[in-house]
Amino acid sequence: MEPKDQSKLVVFDVEGIVVPKRRFMLFEIAGKIGVWPFIKAALLGLLYEIGLISLKQALQDIYQLFEGLPLDRFLSLFRGVPLMPGVERVFKDLREAGFKIAMISSGIPRIALENLSGNLEADYVSGLEIGVSEGLLTGDVWGDVIERDGKAVALRKILNDQLSSHRYCVVVADDRNNLPMFRLCDLTIGYNPDFILSIRSDHVVKGKLSGIVPLVKGESIESRSRGLSKRDLVRELIHISGFSVSLVCAHLFGRYIVATLVFLVTSLYAISETGRMFGRSLPLITYITSSATGESEFQEFVASPIFYALGIVMSIILFPEPICYVSVTVLTLGDGFAAVLGEKFGRTPVLFNKTKNLEGTAGGFLVAFMGSLLFANPFLALVASAAGMFVEVLPLPVNDNLTVPLASGLVLTAVSAVFL
């Protein structure tokens, strides 16, 4: 327990924790200015995500797209962005427990965060500064938070503002841009974290944001699985049903015909999701998406099905028969059952990836192996399943719906060339 006279602070990253990730600048601003600004903003975001440009350069280029936009309209669009489910309750619980709350963002302007802070009763905010002339955005941005280690600089200023020399600081974040703050905090929590934060965080929380509250308060948490919700079950059933692609390719239609059909359906899904972010979508697809995703995830563009479909299509096209069917099987059955069994029976976290557990991985391997026996001999089925499940448990920067089938297919291709 921390001393009673200690100053206690919880620092929240904003996008992905307080408001949906990537939604404000991409869909609410760029998308409503025009098609080209939307496409350019999406490309700039992608270039940053894969490390080809810096965060500062990406933000400067994106905000240039907003030049001439009235500040009032900019702030009005920000106020229209929904909060992540449970945020208001979490902030209230933490305030009642004696914590002060800070929100630090690299992408959202300070002036917009101040409006948000008033609604959530946060104590501190830090964001980038935007140029305004005669009520219109100039496209210029600056500030500590867009510089290298800028969030740490912003947090240090907040800590210095607290008069107590005894500080207890917790950070809740979801991506690598927040790592500079980690060294200033006593406790680090990754909320639906990317691959780096899943390694570097003291704790990882997935699902409801309320899961961070007992960790912040220092309450004991039982080490037990949370079980499968209805949405979890629907999602994993859809994931596992992809195994039928291998059977259809092997016994009914040519694999290239099936790959084309999967690609077309995926394109339709991407169009529907993009439309949903703008308030229009295809009702059936949106209903299925809402049934298979959590409340927090549904506030954002749900991209996982696209990666999943691409993993299947790439396997079918890149690898020869029957290797392509085995790689699809490892993705659909192995990865799917690893999630189901991990949620239901998981007790032992993987040391280098807190989002995975040994029980789920072992179960996924066993089911992938049995399914692969329909297309390959026991040795090749064993090799492919082991390769796919090994990659599935690694905290990698690439979505595992791509890495799992590609790894199993590549390893199986190499082994087949050597031993067969």
N, C-alpha and C positions, 0 to 999 in steps of 0.2 A: 504493500500500500504506500502511496506517495504521501508526504507530510501534508497536514491540513492547510498550512500556509503557502503551499506550493501553487504557483500559477499554472493552470491547466489549459492547454490549447489544442484544438483539433483543426487541422488544415485539410481542406477539401480541394482537390482538382475539380474543375467545373464541368467541362464537357465529358460526358460518359459517366459522371457521378451525380451531378446536380441537374443538368439538362442533357438531352440525348446527344450522343457523339456525332459530330460532323453535320448535324442537321441545320444549324443556324446559318452558317456562312454559305453552305452548298445549296440547300433547298429553299430556305426561307429568304435568302438575299439574292445570291447569284442566279438561282433558278427563276426568280420572279423579275429579274432584270432582262433576261433574254437567254436564248439557247446557247449562243457562243460564250457568254460569261459563265454559264453553268458548266459547259464542257471544259473550258480553260481552268476553272476553279477545281474541277474534279481531277484534271491531269496534274495540276500543281500539287494537290494533296497526295496523289499517287507518287509523284517524284520525291516528295518529302518522306513518305512512308518507307520507300525502298532505299532511302539514303542518298539520292542523287543531288538534292539541293538542301540547304539548311532551312530550319524553321523560319528564321528571319527573312530569308529571300522569298520563301513561299508566301508568308503573310504580307510582305510588301507588294508582291505581284498580285495577290488576291484582292487586297484592299484598293489597288489601283483600278480594279474593275468597278468599284463602287463610287468612283469620282463623280460628283454632281448629284448624288442621292441625298435628298433632304434628311437632315439629322433626325427630325421628328418621325419620319417614316422608318428610318433605320431602327430607332428605339421602339417604335410601335411593332415592327416585325419581331424584334427580340422578345417583347412582352407576350407575343403570340406563341412562342415556343413552349411546349408543355414541360413541366418539371418531371423528373424521373419519379416513378411511383415510390411513395414512402419517404421522400426527402423531408417534407414538412414535419412529419412525426419524428424522424431521426433527429433533426435539429432541435426540436422541442425537448426530447428526452435528454439530449446532451446538455442543453442549457440548464435543465432542472437538476442535472447531476453536477453542476458547477463548472462546466467547461465553457471557455470562450471559443468562438468559431471564426475561422478565416476561410475565405474563398480566394484562390489564386488561379488565374487563367492566362495562358499565353496568347490565345486567339480572340478572346472577347474583350472589348474595350472596358476600361474602368468605369466610364459613365453608365454603361449598361449594367455592370455588376452592382453599382450602387443602388440602382432601382431594384434589382433582384434582392439585394441585401436587406432593403427595407421591408420586403414581404416576408423574408425568412428570418429576420432579426439576427443576422450575422454581425459580428463585431468588427471584422476587418475584411477589406477586399483589396485585391491588387490585380490590375489588368493592363493591357497596352493602352497607349494614348493615341487618339486619332485626330487628324487635322480637320478643322471646320472653319469655313469662311462664308460669312453671310448666310449661315444656316445650312450650308451644303458641305458634304464631305469632300475633302481635297484629294483623298486617296493616300495621304501620308500617314505612316504609323511609326511609333517609336516607344521606347520605354525599357526598363530593366528586364521585363519578363520575356522579351523576344531575343535577348542576347544569350550567349552561351552561359550556362549556369545561372541564368537570369531569375529563375524561380527561387533558387537558394538566396540570391541577393534580396528578393522581395520578402521572403520569409524571415531573413535575418533582421530586416528593418522592423517587421512586426514584433519579433521577439525582443528587440531593443526597446520597443515602445512599452512593453510590459515592465512595470517597475520592480517586480519580484525577481530576486536573483535565483530563486528556486523555480525552475520551469520544468513542466512535464508536457512534452509535445508529441502529438500523434499526427501522422499524415495518412490520408486515404486517397489513393490514386489508381489509375488504370493503364498508364503507358510510360514508356522510357523517358519522355520529356520531363518527368517528375523526379527522376533519380537524384539530381543535385540536392533536393530537399531531404533525402533520406538520411544523410549524414548529420543533419541538424535535429533529428527527431529521435525520441526514445522508443517509439513503436511505429512500425510501418505496416500498412494493410493494403494489399492489392485487391481491388474490387473488379471482378471480371477482367483480370490483368492480361497484358500481352506477355510474350514469352520471356522477356527480361525481368519484368516485375514478378512473374511467378517464381523466379529463382531468388530474387533479392528481397522480397517482402518477408516480414516475420510471420504474417498470416495471410491467407488467401480466402476471400469470400466470393461466392458465386450465388446468383439468384437474387433474393431480396436484400435491399440495402440495410434493412434492420439487423442483418446478421453482423454488422460491424459494432453495434452498440455494446453487447457484453464484452467484446474484445477491448474496446476503448475504456470501458469501466474497470477492466481487470478482473472480471468475473470468471470463474472456472467454467470451462466448456467441456461437455462430455464428448469423447471421441467416438462418434457413431455416425452412420450414414443417415442422410435426411430422407431417404426413401424416394420413390418415384411419384411425382405428381401426375395428374391427368395429361398435362401438356408434355411432360417428359416422355410419357408413354407413347403419345401420339407421334411425337418427333422421332423417337427411336424406331417405332414401327414403320414409319415412312422410310427411314434410313435403311432398315433391314430389308424392306420390300424391294430395294434396288437389286437384291440378289437375283430377282427374276430376269434382269437384263442378261445375265450370263446364260440362263436357261433358254431364253428366247433366241439369243444369238446362236447358241449351239444346236438348237433343234427345230426352230421355226423359220426365222428370217436371217438374211445375211447381216453380218455385224455392221457393215457400213450403212445399211438402211436404218438399223436401230440407232446407230450413233447420230445420224441425221435427224431422226425423230426426237431423240433426247435433246439435241441442240435446239431444235425449233421450240420445244416445250419450255426449255430454259430461257430462251429469248422472250417468250411470251410472259414468263414469270418476271423477268427483269423489267419489262415494260410496265407490268402491273405494279411492281414495287415502287418504281419511279413515280408512277401516277399516284400511288397512295401517299407519297410524301407531299404531293401537291393537292391532295384532297380528292383525287379521282383514282379509281382502280377497277379491276375486274372482280366482281363480288365473290365468285367461287374461289378464286385463287387467294383473295384476301381472307376469306373465311378459313381456308386450310392453314394459311400462314398464322393467323391469330390463334388457331387451335393448337399449333405446334410450337409456339414461342411464348416466353414469359412476358409479363407486362413491361419490364424494362427494355427487353430486346425489341419488342414490337413498336416502341417509340422511335426506333431508328430504322434505317434501310437494312432489311434482313438479307445479308449476303451469303450466309452459309449454304443455302440450297444451290446457289450458283457454283460455288467451289466444288460442292459434292457432285453435281452433274458434270462439271468439267473434268473431275477426276475419273469419272466413268468413261466419258467420251475419249479422253486422251489414252486411257488404257486400251480401249477397243481399237483405236486407230494405230497406236504406236507399237504394240506388241503382237507377235504372231499367235495363232491358235496353238495350243490351248492356254498359253501363258496369259493372254488378255483376259480370259474368263477367270483364271485363278486370281489375278490382281484385283478384278472387280469383286470377287468373293471375299477377299481379305478386307477390302474397304467396307463392303456392305454388312457382312456377317461379323467379321472380326471387330471392326471399329464400333459397330452398332451394339453388339453384345458386351463389349468392354464397358460402354457407357451404362447399359442397363444393369449389369451385374455389379459394376463399381458403385452405382448409386444404392443398390439394394443390400449388398454384402460388404462393401468396402470398409476396411478397418485400418489398413496399413498404407500410409501415404508413401509415394516414391520420394526418396531423399532429394533428388535434383529437380522434381516437378511436383509441387504441392497440389496441383489440380488433378493429379492422377493417383490411383492406388493399385497395389500389387494384385489384389483379388480381381479387380476388373480386367486388368491386363492379362492375367493368367486365363480367365474365363474367355476373353475375346480370342486369345491364341488357340484355345482348344476348339471353339466353335469354328473359327476360320480354317483350322486344320481339317476338321471333319467335312466342311463344305467343299474344300479344295480337292478332297479325294474323289469328287465326282468328275474332275477334269484332269487330274494328274496322279502319278504314283505317290506312295507315301513319302518317299524321300523329298521329292520336289514340293509336295504339299507342306511338309515340315519346314523346308527352307523358306518358302514364300511367306508362310504364316509368321515365322520367327522374325523375318526381316520387316514385315509390315507392322507387327506389334511392337517391335523395338523402336521403330521410328514414331509410332503413335504415342509412345510415352515420353519422347524427347521434347523439351521446350524449344521448339524451332520457330523462326520468324514467319514461316510459310504455313498456311492452313493445312491441317492434317488430312483433310479430304483430298488434297493433292499429293502430299508426301507419302501417305500410306500406300496407295495403289502404285505410284511410280517406283517407290523403293522395292516393293515386292516384285513388280514386273521386271525391273532392271536386274535385281539380284538373281531372279529365276532365269532370266535370259543368259546371264554370265555363267551360272552353274550348268545350265543345259549345254552351253557351248563347250564347256570343259569336260563334263562327265558323260555326255550322251552323243 
